């Protein structure tokens, strides 16, 4: 009887230990399961955010590329407008009206600067009487009026005018072409 009581007590303790071990094992399994579920959710959220960021980056890149393309197209339109302005200047460069304009401007400058020289493009065919004229400019069209000593210079070449009014040309093109 004593032996049976010891065996019975040992079985009860063994069962209690096994039961406690099962509970502890289940607890550890549940904790691990929760841990990995949390990690999985975090990984999914991170992946979703990264995918969203990649999507946003691609959208931003596409928008930037669209702006670049639009800017290049705008610059082509501006350059075409400038080419058209140059063509108009070339057409007018050898006319009587242009020669009269040069005389008028040169007369006004002469009042300020004294003796002057009018410089014209090398291929100019106009003649301006009453002023010293040099045909030595490397310019498409236009003229330069300068004092004999070179201290006073007024440039009205097409290139200088375009440089001076480039922003204005861009504004006009923008208003007419891109709005």
C-alpha positions in Angstrom: 0.0 0.0 0.0 2.8 2.3 0.8 4.4 1.5 -2.6 1.1 2.1 -4.4 0.7 5.4 -2.6 4.2 6.5 -3.7 3.5 5.4 -7.3 0.2 7.2 -7.2 1.7 10.3 -5.8 4.6 10.1 -8.4 2.0 9.7 -11.2 0.1 12.7 -9.9 3.3 14.8 -9.7 4.3 13.6 -13.1 0.9 14.5 -14.5 1.1 17.8 -12.8 4.6 18.4 -14.2 3.5 17.3 -17.7 0.4 19.5 -17.5 2.5 22.4 -16.3 5.0 21.7 -19.1 2.2 21.6 -21.7 0.8 24.9 -20.3 4.3 26.4 -20.4 4.9 25.0 -23.9 1.5 26.4 -25.1 2.3 29.7 -23.5 5.7 29.8 -25.3 4.1 28.7 -28.6 1.4 31.4 -28.3 4.0 34.1 -27.4 6.1 33.0 -30.4 3.1 32.9 -32.6 2.1 36.5 -31.5 5.7 37.6 -31.9 5.9 36.3 -35.5 2.4 37.6 -36.3 3.5 41.0 -35.2 6.8 40.7 -37.1 4.8 39.6 -40.2 2.4 42.6 -39.9 5.4 44.9 -39.5 7.1 43.4 -42.5 3.9 43.7 -44.5 3.4 47.3 -43.5 7.1 48.1 -44.3 6.7 46.4 -47.7 3.5 48.4 -48.3 5.2 51.7 -47.4 8.2 50.9 -49.5 6.0 50.0 -52.4 4.0 53.2 -51.9 7.3 55.2 -51.7 8.5 53.5 -54.9 5.2 54.4 -56.5 5.5 58.0 -55.3 9.1 58.1 -56.5 8.1 56.9 -59.9 5.2 59.4 -60.1 7.6 62.2 -59.0 10.2 61.0 -61.6 7.5 60.9 -64.3 6.3 64.4 -63.3 9.9 65.7 -63.4 10.5 64.0 -66.7 7.3 65.6 -68.1 8.5 69.0 -66.9 11.9 68.4 -68.6 10.2 67.5 -71.9 7.9 70.5 -71.6 10.9 72.8 -70.9 12.8 71.4 -73.9 9.7 71.9 -76.1 9.3 75.4 -74.7 13.0 76.2 -75.5 12.5 74.9 -79.0 9.5 77.2 -79.5 11.6 80.1 -78.0 14.5 79.3 -80.3 12.1 79.2 -83.3 10.7 82.6 -82.3 14.2 84.0 -82.1 15.1 82.5 -85.5 12.0 84.2 -86.9 13.1 87.5 -85.3 16.5 87.1 -86.9 14.9 86.5 -90.3 12.8 89.7 -89.9 15.9 91.7 -89.0 17.8 90.2 -92.0 15.0 91.2 -94.3 15.0 94.7 -93.0 18.7 95.1 -92.6 19.4 96.4 -96.1 16.3 98.6 -96.6 16.1 102.4 -96.9 13.9 102.4 -93.8 16.6 100.7 -91.8 19.2 103.1 -93.1 17.0 106.0 -92.0 16.6 104.5 -88.5 20.3 104.2 -88.2 20.8 107.8 -89.2 18.2 109.0 -86.7 19.8 106.9 -83.8 23.3 108.0 -84.8 22.3 111.7 -84.9 20.9 111.4 -81.4 24.1 109.7 -80.1 26.3 112.2 -81.9 24.7 115.0 -79.8 26.0 113.2 -76.7 29.3 111.6 -77.9 30.6 114.0 -80.5 32.3 112.4 -83.5 31.0 108.8 -84.0 31.5 105.8 -86.2 28.7 103.6 -87.4 29.7 99.9 -87.6 27.6 97.6 -89.9 27.8 93.9 -90.6 30.4 92.9 -93.2 27.8 91.9 -95.7 25.7 95.0 -95.4 24.7 96.8 -98.6 23.3 100.0 -97.1 25.0 103.3 -97.4 24.7 106.0 -94.7 25.7 109.4 -95.8 27.0 112.0 -93.4 28.7 109.6 -91.0 31.9 107.5 -91.0 30.8 103.9 -91.6 32.8 100.7 -91.1 31.5 97.4 -92.4 33.4 95.2 -90.0 30.8 93.6 -87.7 30.4 89.8 -87.3 26.7 90.1 -86.9 23.6 88.8 -88.7 22.0 92.3 -88.7 22.0 95.5 -86.9 24.5 98.2 -86.2 26.8 99.7 -83.5 27.3 103.4 -83.0 30.5 104.4 -81.0 32.5 107.5 -80.3 35.7 107.8 -82.3 37.7 107.2 -79.1 35.6 104.1 -78.3 34.5 105.2 -74.9 30.8 105.4 -75.8 29.3 102.4 -77.5 25.7 101.7 -78.3 25.1 98.2 -79.8 22.0 97.5 -81.8 23.0 94.2 -83.3 20.3 91.5 -83.5 22.4 89.3 -81.2 22.7 92.0 -78.5 19.0 92.8 -78.8 18.0 89.2 -78.5 20.3 88.8 -75.4 18.8 92.0 -74.0 15.2 91.0 -74.6 15.4 87.2 -74.3 13.3 87.1 -71.1 10.7 89.3 -72.8 10.7 87.0 -75.9 10.3 84.0 -73.5 7.4 85.7 -71.8 5.6 86.5 -75.0 6.2 82.9 -76.4 4.9 81.5 -73.1 1.7 83.7 -73.2 1.0 82.9 -76.9 2.1 79.3 -77.2 1.7 77.5 -73.8 -1.3 79.0 -72.1 
